Amino acid sequence: MKMEIKLIVESTLHAIEYLIREHRVGESIPYDLLLLGDANRELIDGYLPASRLYLLDVAGEVVGVVVWQVYDQGVGEILNLAVAPQYQKKGFGKALLQSATDAAKHSGVRRLLIATGNAGIGQIALLSATRVRPD
């Protein structure tokens, strides 16, 4: 069952007001951002229909995304997380990850998986800051 969430987070980070919200039916898909997190458009198109897509909105512009799914037996997975380059290293990735984690818990997820094809310093720092531990 997909839960309709009108507003997830509205806050200020580094004096920048932002909104994290669920993607609306009929709204364009921000492939430019999704391709930052997953370079394979075919894979994105494969997992997106069964996923929940949250958008990070700054001044009416979508500058970040997080995509996650709920599987059976209380397990979920973050499939894509990306922030536009000019908004990186400002805490927005952490805010997106926290929003998805909170929503997943609210949806009954007890174990949330996240995989990265590129385990660079930035990814490790983000996961550590949010207390996500590799399996």
C-alpha positions in Angstrom: 0.0 0.0 0.0 1.5 3.3 -1.1 1.0 6.0 1.5 0.4 9.6 0.2 2.8 12.0 1.9 2.2 15.6 1.1 5.1 17.0 3.1 7.9 15.2 4.6 10.4 17.8 5.7 10.5 21.6 5.6 13.5 23.1 7.1 16.5 25.4 6.8 20.0 24.1 6.2 23.0 26.5 5.8 20.4 29.3 5.7 18.8 27.7 2.7 15.1 26.8 3.0 14.2 23.5 1.5 11.3 21.0 1.2 11.5 17.2 0.8 8.4 15.8 -0.7 7.0 12.8 -2.5 7.0 13.0 -6.3 3.6 13.9 -7.7 1.7 11.8 -10.3 2.2 13.6 -13.7 5.2 15.5 -12.6 8.3 15.1 -14.7 11.0 12.6 -13.5 14.3 14.4 -12.7 16.5 12.0 -14.7 19.4 14.5 -14.7 19.6 13.9 -10.9 18.7 10.2 -10.9 21.6 9.6 -13.4 24.0 11.2 -10.9 23.1 8.3 -8.5 22.8 5.6 -11.1 24.4 5.9 -14.5 22.1 3.3 -16.1 18.8 4.8 -17.4 17.4 1.3 -18.1 18.0 0.2 -14.5 16.3 3.4 -13.3 13.3 2.8 -15.5 13.2 -0.7 -14.2 13.0 0.1 -10.5 11.2 3.4 -10.6 7.6 2.2 -11.1 7.7 0.1 -7.9 9.6 2.7 -5.9 8.9 5.8 -3.9 10.6 8.9 -5.2 11.2 11.9 -2.9 12.4 15.2 -4.2 14.5 17.9 -2.5 13.1 21.3 -3.5 15.0 24.5 -3.1 13.2 27.7 -4.2 10.9 25.8 -6.5 13.8 23.8 -8.1 14.3 20.1 -7.6 18.0 19.7 -6.6 18.0 16.3 -5.0 16.4 12.8 -5.1 16.1 9.7 -3.1 14.4 6.5 -4.4 13.5 3.6 -2.1 11.3 0.5 -2.1 9.6 -1.7 0.4 10.1 -5.4 0.1 8.6 -8.3 2.0 9.1 -9.1 5.7 9.9 -5.5 6.8 12.9 -5.0 4.4 13.4 -2.0 2.3 16.2 -0.6 0.1 17.5 2.8 -0.9 18.1 2.5 -4.6 19.2 6.0 -5.6 20.3 9.1 -3.7 21.7 12.2 -5.5 22.1 15.9 -5.0 23.0 18.4 -7.7 26.7 19.3 -7.5 26.2 22.9 -6.4 24.2 21.7 -3.4 26.5 18.9 -2.3 28.4 19.0 1.0 25.7 21.1 2.6 23.9 18.3 4.4 21.1 17.8 1.8 22.1 14.2 1.1 21.9 13.4 4.9 18.5 15.1 5.0 17.2 13.1 2.1 18.6 9.8 3.6 17.0 10.7 6.9 13.6 11.4 5.3 13.6 8.1 3.4 14.7 6.3 6.6 11.9 7.9 8.6 9.3 7.2 5.9 10.4 3.6 5.6 10.1 3.0 9.3 6.6 4.5 9.2 5.8 2.1 6.4 6.8 -0.9 8.5 10.4 -1.3 7.3 12.6 -2.7 10.1 15.7 -3.2 8.0 16.7 -0.7 5.3 19.4 -1.7 2.8 21.6 0.6 0.8 24.1 -0.3 -1.8 26.6 1.9 -3.5 28.5 1.1 -6.7 31.1 3.8 -5.7 32.2 3.6 -2.1 34.2 6.8 -2.2 35.0 9.1 0.8 31.8 11.1 0.3 29.5 8.1 0.4 31.3 6.7 3.4 31.1 10.0 5.2 27.4 10.4 4.5 26.5 6.9 5.7 28.6 7.3 8.8 26.9 10.7 9.6 23.5 9.0 9.4 24.7 6.0 11.4 24.1 3.6 8.5 26.4 0.7 8.7 27.4 -1.6 5.8 26.2 -5.2 6.1 
